[in-house]
């Protein structure tokens, strides 16, 4: 199992629309609104061998009103 986070920058006024669309897809284990450079932080778990870049491009970046994403890949939980 691979765990990673995606920070999502939304079009102005669309944070809750994007978060709702992401929740509707049922692909993120956790979704938070955040302050700072990005508007939403989502946590994902995918099976080993899944291409994370392809997963994000196909399942996250296709959501309307997303301007930018930043993926954080994790290595080990302590």
PDB file of N, CA, C and O in Angstrom:
ATOM      1  N   UNK A   1       0.847  -1.176   0.000  1.00  0.00           N
ATOM      2  CA  UNK A   1       0.000   0.000   0.000  1.00  0.00           C
ATOM      3  C   UNK A   1       0.893   1.240   0.000  1.00  0.00           C
ATOM      4  O   UNK A   1       1.831   1.339   0.791  1.00  0.00           O
ATOM      5  N   UNK A   2       0.596   2.168  -0.881  1.00  0.00           N
ATOM      6  CA  UNK A   2       1.315   3.439  -0.961  1.00  0.00           C
ATOM      7  C   UNK A   2       0.404   4.549  -0.436  1.00  0.00           C
ATOM      8  O   UNK A   2      -0.777   4.608  -0.779  1.00  0.00           O
ATOM      9  N   UNK A   3       0.958   5.421   0.394  1.00  0.00           N
ATOM     10  CA  UNK A   3       0.211   6.559   0.917  1.00  0.00           C
ATOM     11  C   UNK A   3       0.832   7.832   0.380  1.00  0.00           C
ATOM     12  O   UNK A   3       2.054   7.972   0.350  1.00  0.00           O
ATOM     13  N   UNK A   4      -0.013   8.759  -0.044  1.00  0.00           N
ATOM     14  CA  UNK A   4       0.480  10.050  -0.510  1.00  0.00           C
ATOM     15  C   UNK A   4      -0.578  11.113  -0.278  1.00  0.00           C
ATOM     16  O   UNK A   4      -1.754  10.813  -0.075  1.00  0.00           O
ATOM     17  N   UNK A   5      -0.133  12.355  -0.313  1.00  0.00           N
ATOM     18  CA  UNK A   5      -1.011  13.504  -0.116  1.00  0.00           C
ATOM     19  C   UNK A   5      -0.993  14.353  -1.375  1.00  0.00           C
ATOM     20  O   UNK A   5       0.012  14.399  -2.086  1.00  0.00           O
ATOM     21  N   UNK A   6      -2.100  15.024  -1.652  1.00  0.00           N
ATOM     22  CA  UNK A   6      -2.150  15.972  -2.760  1.00  0.00           C
ATOM     23  C   UNK A   6      -2.678  17.294  -2.222  1.00  0.00           C
ATOM     24  O   UNK A   6      -3.770  17.363  -1.658  1.00  0.00           O
ATOM     25  N   UNK A   7      -1.877  18.347  -2.410  1.00  0.00           N
ATOM     26  CA  UNK A   7      -2.328  19.698  -2.118  1.00  0.00           C
ATOM     27  C   UNK A   7      -2.990  20.223  -3.382  1.00  0.00           C
ATOM     28  O   UNK A   7      -2.458  20.057  -4.479  1.00  0.00           O
ATOM     29  N   UNK A   8      -4.140  20.851  -3.236  1.00  0.00           N
ATOM     30  CA  UNK A   8      -4.926  21.280  -4.392  1.00  0.00           C
ATOM     31  C   UNK A   8      -5.199  22.772  -4.304  1.00  0.00           C
ATOM     32  O   UNK A   8      -5.710  23.259  -3.295  1.00  0.00           O
ATOM     33  N   UNK A   9      -4.859  23.493  -5.359  1.00  0.00           N
ATOM     34  CA  UNK A   9      -5.191  24.915  -5.475  1.00  0.00           C
ATOM     35  C   UNK A   9      -6.428  25.020  -6.358  1.00  0.00           C
ATOM     36  O   UNK A   9      -6.463  24.486  -7.467  1.00  0.00           O
ATOM     37  N   UNK A  10      -7.444  25.716  -5.850  1.00  0.00           N
ATOM     38  CA  UNK A  10      -8.728  25.823  -6.545  1.00  0.00           C
ATOM     39  C   UNK A  10      -8.918  27.223  -7.128  1.00  0.00           C
ATOM     40  O   UNK A  10      -8.276  28.182  -6.701  1.00  0.00           O
ATOM     41  N   UNK A  11      -9.805  27.317  -8.101  1.00  0.00           N
ATOM     42  CA  UNK A  11     -10.226  28.637  -8.575  1.00  0.00           C
ATOM     43  C   UNK A  11     -10.892  29.353  -7.415  1.00  0.00           C
ATOM     44  O   UNK A  11     -11.471  28.714  -6.537  1.00  0.00           O
ATOM     45  N   UNK A  12     -10.813  30.680  -7.408  1.00  0.00           N
ATOM     46  CA  UNK A  12     -11.392  31.463  -6.322  1.00  0.00           C
ATOM     47  C   UNK A  12     -12.855  31.108  -6.102  1.00  0.00           C
ATOM     48  O   UNK A  12     -13.639  31.039  -7.049  1.00  0.00           O
ATOM     49  N   UNK A  13     -13.209  30.886  -4.850  1.00  0.00           N
ATOM     50  CA  UNK A  13     -14.589  30.586  -4.495  1.00  0.00           C
ATOM     51  C   UNK A  13     -15.035  29.163  -4.765  1.00  0.00           C
ATOM     52  O   UNK A  13     -16.213  28.854  -4.586  1.00  0.00           O
ATOM     53  N   UNK A  14     -14.137  28.284  -5.189  1.00  0.00           N
ATOM     54  CA  UNK A  14     -14.527  26.923  -5.586  1.00  0.00           C
ATOM     55  C   UNK A  14     -13.973  25.831  -4.670  1.00  0.00           C
ATOM     56  O   UNK A  14     -14.054  24.648  -5.001  1.00  0.00           O
ATOM     57  N   UNK A  15     -13.414  26.214  -3.527  1.00  0.00           N
ATOM     58  CA  UNK A  15     -12.805  25.224  -2.639  1.00  0.00           C
ATOM     59  C   UNK A  15     -13.789  24.137  -2.227  1.00  0.00           C
ATOM     60  O   UNK A  15     -13.478  22.950  -2.318  1.00  0.00           O
ATOM     61  N   UNK A  16     -14.970  24.534  -1.774  1.00  0.00           N
ATOM     62  CA  UNK A  16     -15.930  23.545  -1.291  1.00  0.00           C
ATOM     63  C   UNK A  16     -16.527  22.731  -2.433  1.00  0.00           C
ATOM     64  O   UNK A  16     -16.885  21.569  -2.242  1.00  0.00           O
ATOM     65  N   UNK A  17     -16.636  23.317  -3.601  1.00  0.00           N
ATOM     66  CA  UNK A  17     -17.104  22.578  -4.775  1.00  0.00           C
ATOM     67  C   UNK A  17     -16.106  21.487  -5.141  1.00  0.00           C
ATOM     68  O   UNK A  17     -16.490  20.351  -5.419  1.00  0.00           O
ATOM     69  N   UNK A  18     -14.825  21.838  -5.139  1.00  0.00           N
ATOM     70  CA  UNK A  18     -13.771  20.869  -5.458  1.00  0.00           C
ATOM     71  C   UNK A  18     -13.718  19.776  -4.391  1.00  0.00           C
ATOM     72  O   UNK A  18     -13.647  18.592  -4.722  1.00  0.00           O
ATOM     73  N   UNK A  19     -13.753  20.164  -3.119  1.00  0.00           N
ATOM     74  CA  UNK A  19     -13.705  19.175  -2.036  1.00  0.00           C
ATOM     75  C   UNK A  19     -14.894  18.221  -2.115  1.00  0.00           C
ATOM     76  O   UNK A  19     -14.743  17.020  -1.890  1.00  0.00           O
ATOM     77  N   UNK A  20     -16.061  18.745  -2.428  1.00  0.00           N
ATOM     78  CA  UNK A  20     -17.259  17.911  -2.559  1.00  0.00           C
ATOM     79  C   UNK A  20     -17.134  16.944  -3.731  1.00  0.00           C
ATOM     80  O   UNK A  20     -17.498  15.774  -3.614  1.00  0.00           O
ATOM     81  N   UNK A  21     -16.622  17.427  -4.856  1.00  0.00           N
ATOM     82  CA  UNK A  21     -16.429  16.568  -6.029  1.00  0.00           C
ATOM     83  C   UNK A  21     -15.422  15.462  -5.725  1.00  0.00           C
ATOM     84  O   UNK A  21     -15.599  14.321  -6.150  1.00  0.00           O
ATOM     85  N   UNK A  22     -14.377  15.802  -4.996  1.00  0.00           N
ATOM     86  CA  UNK A  22     -13.374  14.811  -4.609  1.00  0.00           C
ATOM     87  C   UNK A  22     -13.995  13.766  -3.674  1.00  0.00           C
ATOM     88  O   UNK A  22     -13.746  12.570  -3.826  1.00  0.00           O
ATOM     89  N   UNK A  23     -14.788  14.212  -2.725  1.00  0.00           N
ATOM     90  CA  UNK A  23     -15.460  13.282  -1.806  1.00  0.00           C
ATOM     91  C   UNK A  23     -16.420  12.366  -2.556  1.00  0.00           C
ATOM     92  O   UNK A  23     -16.522  11.180  -2.241  1.00  0.00           O
ATOM     93  N   UNK A  24     -17.123  12.908  -3.544  1.00  0.00           N
ATOM     94  CA  UNK A  24     -18.068  12.109  -4.332  1.00  0.00           C
ATOM     95  C   UNK A  24     -17.377  10.974  -5.081  1.00  0.00           C
ATOM     96  O   UNK A  24     -17.984   9.930  -5.320  1.00  0.00           O
ATOM     97  N   UNK A  25     -16.121  11.169  -5.449  1.00  0.00           N
ATOM     98  CA  UNK A  25     -15.377  10.121  -6.170  1.00  0.00           C
ATOM     99  C   UNK A  25     -14.939   8.984  -5.251  1.00  0.00           C
ATOM    100  O   UNK A  25     -14.575   7.908  -5.724  1.00  0.00           O
ATOM    101  N   UNK A  26     -14.973   9.220  -3.945  1.00  0.00           N
ATOM    102  CA  UNK A  26     -14.611   8.205  -2.949  1.00  0.00           C
ATOM    103  C   UNK A  26     -13.230   7.599  -3.195  1.00  0.00           C
ATOM    104  O   UNK A  26     -13.051   6.383  -3.113  1.00  0.00           O
ATOM    105  N   UNK A  27     -12.262   8.458  -3.496  1.00  0.00           N
ATOM    106  CA  UNK A  27     -10.897   7.988  -3.743  1.00  0.00           C
ATOM    107  C   UNK A  27      -9.919   8.466  -2.675  1.00  0.00           C
ATOM    108  O   UNK A  27      -8.824   7.915  -2.558  1.00  0.00           O
ATOM    109  N   UNK A  28     -10.290   9.471  -1.901  1.00  0.00           N
ATOM    110  CA  UNK A  28      -9.426  10.009  -0.850  1.00  0.00           C
ATOM    111  C   UNK A  28      -9.883   9.480   0.503  1.00  0.00           C
ATOM    112  O   UNK A  28     -11.080   9.378   0.768  1.00  0.00           O
ATOM    113  N   UNK A  29      -8.920   9.145   1.356  1.00  0.00           N
ATOM    114  CA  UNK A  29      -9.284   8.672   2.691  1.00  0.00           C
ATOM    115  C   UNK A  29      -9.593   9.829   3.633  1.00  0.00           C
ATOM    116  O   UNK A  29     -10.369   9.675   4.575  1.00  0.00           O
ATOM    117  N   UNK A  30      -8.983  10.997   3.378  1.00  0.00           N
ATOM    118  CA  UNK A  30      -9.228  12.186   4.190  1.00  0.00           C
ATOM    119  C   UNK A  30      -9.133  13.415   3.298  1.00  0.00           C
ATOM    120  O   UNK A  30      -8.320  13.456   2.374  1.00  0.00           O
ATOM    121  N   UNK A  31      -9.967  14.421   3.575  1.00  0.00           N
ATOM    122  CA  UNK A  31      -9.974  15.667   2.803  1.00  0.00           C
ATOM    123  C   UNK A  31     -10.105  16.821   3.790  1.00  0.00           C
ATOM    124  O   UNK A  31     -10.990  16.818   4.646  1.00  0.00           O
ATOM    125  N   UNK A  32      -9.216  17.812   3.666  1.00  0.00           N
ATOM    126  CA  UNK A  32      -9.226  18.971   4.557  1.00  0.00           C
ATOM    127  C   UNK A  32      -9.168  20.254   3.747  1.00  0.00           C
ATOM    128  O   UNK A  32      -8.522  20.295   2.700  1.00  0.00           O
ATOM    129  N   UNK A  33      -9.835  21.302   4.215  1.00  0.00           N
ATOM    130  CA  UNK A  33      -9.590  22.632   3.665  1.00  0.00           C
ATOM    131  C   UNK A  33      -8.409  23.196   4.449  1.00  0.00           C
ATOM    132  O   UNK A  33      -8.265  22.927   5.642  1.00  0.00           O
ATOM    133  N   UNK A  34      -7.571  23.973   3.781  1.00  0.00           N
ATOM    134  CA  UNK A  34      -6.354  24.482   4.407  1.00  0.00           C
ATOM    135  C   UNK A  34      -6.178  25.965   4.115  1.00  0.00           C
ATOM    136  O   UNK A  34      -6.791  26.509   3.196  1.00  0.00           O
ATOM    137  N   UNK A  35      -5.337  26.606   4.906  1.00  0.00           N
ATOM    138  CA  UNK A  35      -4.945  27.991   4.662  1.00  0.00           C
ATOM    139  C   UNK A  35      -3.535  27.975   4.084  1.00  0.00           C
ATOM    140  O   UNK A  35      -2.740  27.090   4.401  1.00  0.00           O
ATOM    141  N   UNK A  36      -3.229  28.938   3.250  1.00  0.00           N
ATOM    142  CA  UNK A  36      -1.894  29.005   2.669  1.00  0.00           C
ATOM    143  C   UNK A  36      -1.943  28.996   1.158  1.00  0.00           C
ATOM    144  O   UNK A  36      -2.908  29.469   0.556  1.00  0.00           O
ATOM    145  N   UNK A  37      -0.901  28.457   0.544  1.00  0.00           N
ATOM    146  CA  UNK A  37      -0.782  28.463  -0.916  1.00  0.00           C
ATOM    147  C   UNK A  37      -1.776  27.524  -1.594  1.00  0.00           C
ATOM    148  O   UNK A  37      -2.142  27.738  -2.750  1.00  0.00           O
ATOM    149  N   UNK A  38      -2.208  26.496  -0.888  1.00  0.00           N
ATOM    150  CA  UNK A  38      -3.165  25.539  -1.436  1.00  0.00           C
ATOM    151  C   UNK A  38      -4.442  25.567  -0.603  1.00  0.00           C
ATOM    152  O   UNK A  38      -4.418  25.967   0.561  1.00  0.00           O
ATOM    153  N   UNK A  39      -5.544  25.146  -1.191  1.00  0.00           N
ATOM    154  CA  UNK A  39      -6.857  25.254  -0.551  1.00  0.00           C
ATOM    155  C   UNK A  39      -7.363  23.952   0.057  1.00  0.00           C
ATOM    156  O   UNK A  39      -8.137  23.970   1.013  1.00  0.00           O
ATOM    157  N   UNK A  40      -6.928  22.828  -0.495  1.00  0.00           N
ATOM    158  CA  UNK A  40      -7.408  21.512  -0.056  1.00  0.00           C
ATOM    159  C   UNK A  40      -6.204  20.587   0.086  1.00  0.00           C
ATOM    160  O   UNK A  40      -5.272  20.632  -0.716  1.00  0.00           O
ATOM    161  N   UNK A  41      -6.238  19.752   1.113  1.00  0.00           N
ATOM    162  CA  UNK A  41      -5.245  18.700   1.299  1.00  0.00           C
ATOM    163  C   UNK A  41      -5.997  17.379   1.360  1.00  0.00           C
ATOM    164  O   UNK A  41      -6.911  17.212   2.168  1.00  0.00           O
ATOM    165  N   UNK A  42      -5.610  16.445   0.503  1.00  0.00           N
ATOM    166  CA  UNK A  42      -6.272  15.140   0.461  1.00  0.00           C
ATOM    167  C   UNK A  42      -5.240  14.034   0.651  1.00  0.00           C
ATOM    168  O   UNK A  42      -4.127  14.103   0.130  1.00  0.00           O
ATOM    169  N   UNK A  43      -5.636  13.017   1.406  1.00  0.00           N
ATOM    170  CA  UNK A  43      -4.779  11.857   1.662  1.00  0.00           C
ATOM    171  C   UNK A  43      -5.319  10.666   0.879  1.00  0.00           C
ATOM    172  O   UNK A  43      -6.523  10.410   0.863  1.00  0.00           O
ATOM    173  N   UNK A  44      -4.413   9.947   0.235  1.00  0.00           N
ATOM    174  CA  UNK A  44      -4.788   8.810  -0.604  1.00  0.00           C
ATOM    175  C   UNK A  44      -3.983   7.572  -0.223  1.00  0.00           C
ATOM    176  O   UNK A  44      -2.851   7.669   0.248  1.00  0.00           O
ATOM    177  N   UNK A  45      -4.586   6.420  -0.435  1.00  0.00           N
ATOM    178  CA  UNK A  45      -3.910   5.125  -0.319  1.00  0.00           C
ATOM    179  C   UNK A  45      -4.197   4.374  -1.616  1.00  0.00           C
ATOM    180  O   UNK A  45      -5.351   4.239  -2.020  1.00  0.00           O
ATOM    181  N   UNK A  46      -3.149   3.892  -2.258  1.00  0.00           N
ATOM    182  CA  UNK A  46      -3.319   3.077  -3.464  1.00  0.00           C
ATOM    183  C   UNK A  46      -2.483   1.815  -3.317  1.00  0.00           C
ATOM    184  O   UNK A  46      -1.532   1.773  -2.537  1.00  0.00           O
ATOM    185  N   UNK A  47      -2.845   0.800  -4.064  1.00  0.00           N
ATOM    186  CA  UNK A  47      -2.104  -0.457  -4.027  1.00  0.00           C
ATOM    187  C   UNK A  47      -0.684  -0.264  -4.536  1.00  0.00           C
ATOM    188  O   UNK A  47      -0.420   0.610  -5.363  1.00  0.00           O
ATOM    189  N   UNK A  48       0.228  -1.090  -4.032  1.00  0.00           N
ATOM    190  CA  UNK A  48       1.593  -1.091  -4.548  1.00  0.00           C
ATOM    191  C   UNK A  48       1.551  -1.339  -6.049  1.00  0.00           C
ATOM    192  O   UNK A  48       0.744  -2.131  -6.534  1.00  0.00           O
ATOM    193  N   UNK A  49       2.408  -0.670  -6.765  1.00  0.00           N
ATOM    194  CA  UNK A  49       2.459  -0.835  -8.208  1.00  0.00           C
ATOM    195  C   UNK A  49       1.620   0.161  -8.977  1.00  0.00           C
ATOM    196  O   UNK A  49       1.797   0.310 -10.186  1.00  0.00           O
ATOM    197  N   UNK A  50       0.704   0.852  -8.300  1.00  0.00           N
ATOM    198  CA  UNK A  50      -0.095   1.884  -8.970  1.00  0.00           C
ATOM    199  C   UNK A  50       0.803   3.088  -9.223  1.00  0.00           C
ATOM    200  O   UNK A  50       1.517   3.529  -8.323  1.00  0.00           O
ATOM    201  N   UNK A  51       0.774   3.616 -10.427  1.00  0.00           N
ATOM    202  CA  UNK A  51       1.543   4.807 -10.785  1.00  0.00           C
ATOM    203  C   UNK A  51       0.846   6.026 -10.186  1.00  0.00           C
ATOM    204  O   UNK A  51      -0.231   6.414 -10.638  1.00  0.00           O
ATOM    205  N   UNK A  52       1.457   6.623  -9.176  1.00  0.00           N
ATOM    206  CA  UNK A  52       0.837   7.741  -8.462  1.00  0.00           C
ATOM    207  C   UNK A  52       0.621   8.935  -9.384  1.00  0.00           C
ATOM    208  O   UNK A  52      -0.429   9.574  -9.327  1.00  0.00           O
ATOM    209  N   UNK A  53       1.589   9.241 -10.223  1.00  0.00           N
ATOM    210  CA  UNK A  53       1.443  10.366 -11.148  1.00  0.00           C
ATOM    211  C   UNK A  53       0.258  10.183 -12.078  1.00  0.00           C
ATOM    212  O   UNK A  53      -0.506  11.118 -12.317  1.00  0.00           O
ATOM    213  N   UNK A  54       0.111   8.989 -12.594  1.00  0.00           N
ATOM    214  CA  UNK A  54      -1.018   8.690 -13.475  1.00  0.00           C
ATOM    215  C   UNK A  54      -2.333   8.753 -12.698  1.00  0.00           C
ATOM    216  O   UNK A  54      -3.325   9.279 -13.202  1.00  0.00           O
ATOM    217  N   UNK A  55      -2.346   8.227 -11.487  1.00  0.00           N
ATOM    218  CA  UNK A  55      -3.548   8.257 -10.649  1.00  0.00           C
ATOM    219  C   UNK A  55      -4.002   9.696 -10.402  1.00  0.00           C
ATOM    220  O   UNK A  55      -5.183  10.011 -10.547  1.00  0.00           O
ATOM    221  N   UNK A  56      -3.067  10.563 -10.031  1.00  0.00           N
ATOM    222  CA  UNK A  56      -3.403  11.969  -9.763  1.00  0.00           C
ATOM    223  C   UNK A  56      -3.898  12.649 -11.035  1.00  0.00           C
ATOM    224  O   UNK A  56      -4.899  13.366 -11.008  1.00  0.00           O
ATOM    225  N   UNK A  57      -3.202  12.427 -12.146  1.00  0.00           N
ATOM    226  CA  UNK A  57      -3.598  13.056 -13.415  1.00  0.00           C
ATOM    227  C   UNK A  57      -4.986  12.605 -13.858  1.00  0.00           C
ATOM    228  O   UNK A  57      -5.761  13.406 -14.378  1.00  0.00           O
ATOM    229  N   UNK A  58      -5.298  11.345 -13.658  1.00  0.00           N
ATOM    230  CA  UNK A  58      -6.566  10.791 -14.141  1.00  0.00           C
ATOM    231  C   UNK A  58      -7.736  11.006 -13.180  1.00  0.00           C
ATOM    232  O   UNK A  58      -8.861  11.246 -13.618  1.00  0.00           O
ATOM    233  N   UNK A  59      -7.478  10.923 -11.881  1.00  0.00           N
ATOM    234  CA  UNK A  59      -8.574  10.929 -10.913  1.00  0.00           C
ATOM    235  C   UNK A  59      -8.733  12.227 -10.129  1.00  0.00           C
ATOM    236  O   UNK A  59      -9.818  12.511  -9.623  1.00  0.00           O
ATOM    237  N   UNK A  60      -7.670  13.015 -10.021  1.00  0.00           N
ATOM    238  CA  UNK A  60      -7.744  14.254  -9.237  1.00  0.00           C
ATOM    239  C   UNK A  60      -7.756  15.478 -10.147  1.00  0.00           C
ATOM    240  O   UNK A  60      -8.652  16.317 -10.049  1.00  0.00           O
ATOM    241  N   UNK A  61      -6.776  15.582 -11.022  1.00  0.00           N
ATOM    242  CA  UNK A  61      -6.643  16.785 -11.850  1.00  0.00           C
ATOM    243  C   UNK A  61      -7.766  16.958 -12.864  1.00  0.00           C
ATOM    244  O   UNK A  61      -7.875  18.018 -13.481  1.00  0.00           O
ATOM    245  N   UNK A  62      -8.584  15.963 -13.046  1.00  0.00           N
ATOM    246  CA  UNK A  62      -9.721  16.072 -13.970  1.00  0.00           C
ATOM    247  C   UNK A  62     -10.949  16.710 -13.319  1.00  0.00           C
ATOM    248  O   UNK A  62     -11.958  16.931 -13.988  1.00  0.00           O
ATOM    249  N   UNK A  63     -10.870  17.005 -12.027  1.00  0.00           N
ATOM    250  CA  UNK A  63     -11.984  17.665 -11.336  1.00  0.00           C
ATOM    251  C   UNK A  63     -12.019  19.132 -11.756  1.00  0.00           C
ATOM    252  O   UNK A  63     -10.995  19.815 -11.749  1.00  0.00           O
ATOM    253  N   UNK A  64     -13.201  19.603 -12.120  1.00  0.00           N
ATOM    254  CA  UNK A  64     -13.361  20.998 -12.554  1.00  0.00           C
ATOM    255  C   UNK A  64     -12.949  21.952 -11.437  1.00  0.00           C
ATOM    256  O   UNK A  64     -13.106  21.650 -10.254  1.00  0.00           O
ATOM    257  N   UNK A  65     -12.422  23.104 -11.831  1.00  0.00           N
ATOM    258  CA  UNK A  65     -12.058  24.210 -10.939  1.00  0.00           C
ATOM    259  C   UNK A  65     -10.779  23.986 -10.151  1.00  0.00           C
ATOM    260  O   UNK A  65     -10.490  24.750  -9.230  1.00  0.00           O
ATOM    261  N   UNK A  66     -10.000  22.956 -10.488  1.00  0.00           N
ATOM    262  CA  UNK A  66      -8.673  22.798  -9.902  1.00  0.00           C
ATOM    263  C   UNK A  66      -7.683  23.551 -10.781  1.00  0.00           C
ATOM    264  O   UNK A  66      -7.641  23.351 -11.995  1.00  0.00           O
ATOM    265  N   UNK A  67      -6.884  24.421 -10.158  1.00  0.00           N
ATOM    266  CA  UNK A  67      -5.878  25.182 -10.898  1.00  0.00           C
ATOM    267  C   UNK A  67      -4.517  24.506 -10.890  1.00  0.00           C
ATOM    268  O   UNK A  67      -3.785  24.558 -11.878  1.00  0.00           O
ATOM    269  N   UNK A  68      -4.174  23.861  -9.757  1.00  0.00           N
ATOM    270  CA  UNK A  68      -2.834  23.309  -9.615  1.00  0.00           C
ATOM    271  C   UNK A  68      -2.864  22.236  -8.532  1.00  0.00           C
ATOM    272  O   UNK A  68      -3.724  22.253  -7.650  1.00  0.00           O
ATOM    273  N   UNK A  69      -1.924  21.309  -8.606  1.00  0.00           N
ATOM    274  CA  UNK A  69      -1.777  20.306  -7.555  1.00  0.00           C
ATOM    275  C   UNK A  69      -0.306  20.132  -7.225  1.00  0.00           C
ATOM    276  O   UNK A  69       0.573  20.428  -8.034  1.00  0.00           O
ATOM    277  N   UNK A  70      -0.062  19.653  -6.033  1.00  0.00           N
ATOM    278  CA  UNK A  70       1.292  19.312  -5.592  1.00  0.00           C
ATOM    279  C   UNK A  70       1.183  17.988  -4.856  1.00  0.00           C
ATOM    280  O   UNK A  70       0.447  17.883  -3.874  1.00  0.00           O
ATOM    281  N   UNK A  71       1.901  16.986  -5.315  1.00  0.00           N
ATOM    282  CA  UNK A  71       1.830  15.651  -4.728  1.00  0.00           C
ATOM    283  C   UNK A  71       2.999  15.433  -3.777  1.00  0.00           C
ATOM    284  O   UNK A  71       4.148  15.733  -4.100  1.00  0.00           O
ATOM    285  N   UNK A  72       2.684  14.906  -2.605  1.00  0.00           N
ATOM    286  CA  UNK A  72       3.691  14.595  -1.596  1.00  0.00           C
ATOM    287  C   UNK A  72       3.650  13.089  -1.373  1.00  0.00           C
ATOM    288  O   UNK A  72       2.658  12.553  -0.879  1.00  0.00           O
ATOM    289  N   UNK A  73       4.727  12.416  -1.738  1.00  0.00           N
ATOM    290  CA  UNK A  73       4.809  10.968  -1.583  1.00  0.00           C
ATOM    291  C   UNK A  73       5.469  10.663  -0.243  1.00  0.00           C
ATOM    292  O   UNK A  73       6.509  11.232   0.089  1.00  0.00           O
ATOM    293  N   UNK A  74       4.860   9.766   0.522  1.00  0.00           N
ATOM    294  CA  UNK A  74       5.399   9.419   1.835  1.00  0.00           C
ATOM    295  C   UNK A  74       6.215   8.135   1.739  1.00  0.00           C
ATOM    296  O   UNK A  74       6.034   7.329   0.827  1.00  0.00           O
ATOM    297  N   UNK A  75       7.119   7.965   2.706  1.00  0.00           N
ATOM    298  CA  UNK A  75       7.995   6.803   2.693  1.00  0.00           C
ATOM    299  C   UNK A  75       7.722   5.819   3.821  1.00  0.00           C
ATOM    300  O   UNK A  75       7.662   4.612   3.588  1.00  0.00           O
ATOM    301  N   UNK A  76       7.554   6.326   5.051  1.00  0.00           N
ATOM    302  CA  UNK A  76       7.369   5.422   6.177  1.00  0.00           C
ATOM    303  C   UNK A  76       6.656   6.164   7.301  1.00  0.00           C
ATOM    304  O   UNK A  76       6.987   7.309   7.608  1.00  0.00           O
ATOM    305  N   UNK A  77       5.684   5.509   7.907  1.00  0.00           N
ATOM    306  CA  UNK A  77       5.006   6.077   9.077  1.00  0.00           C
ATOM    307  C   UNK A  77       5.766   5.654  10.327  1.00  0.00           C
ATOM    308  O   UNK A  77       6.168   4.498  10.456  1.00  0.00           O
ATOM    309  N   UNK A  78       5.957   6.583  11.233  1.00  0.00           N
ATOM    310  CA  UNK A  78       6.688   6.286  12.477  1.00  0.00           C
ATOM    311  C   UNK A  78       5.733   6.197  13.637  1.00  0.00           C
ATOM    312  O   UNK A  78       6.156   5.954  14.767  1.00  0.00           O
TER     313      UNK A  78
END
